[in-house]
């Protein structure tokens, strides 16, 4: 909602790029989260 205030209604292309960036960052975070999750799981198996 904040970026709409910055850009105004005339910039119609930017929100799509913004959504794409958010999607890309979301995928990156998901990938990192899965990697960390698997590492923790492996460590737990080694400890037990």
N, C-alpha and C positions, 0 to 999 in steps of 0.2 A: 504493500500500500504506500510505502514511503517513496519508492522510486517514481510512482505516478505523480506525486507532488513535485518532484524534481524536474521531470521531463515535460509534463503537461500533456493535454490530449492530442496535440498536433503530431507528436512523435509516436507513430503507430508501429514502427518496425522494432523499436528497442525492447518492448515487453517480450516479444518472441525470442530475441537473443538472450534476454534476461532469464526467461524460462529454460532455454537450452542450457545456459550456464549453470542454473540451479540443478537441472537434471544431471549434468555432467559431474558436478561436485557431489551430488547425492550418490551417484554410482561409485565415485572414488571412495567416499566415506564407507559405503557398503562393502567394497572390496577390502579396504583396510580393516574394517570391523571383522570380516570373515577370517582374514589372515591372523589377526590377534586372537580371535576365538579359538582357531585351530591350534595356535601355539600354546595357549593356556591349557587346552585339552591334553595336548601332548605332555606338557610339564606335569599336569595332574597324574597322568598315567605313569610317568617316571617316578614321581614321589610315592604313589601307592604301589 
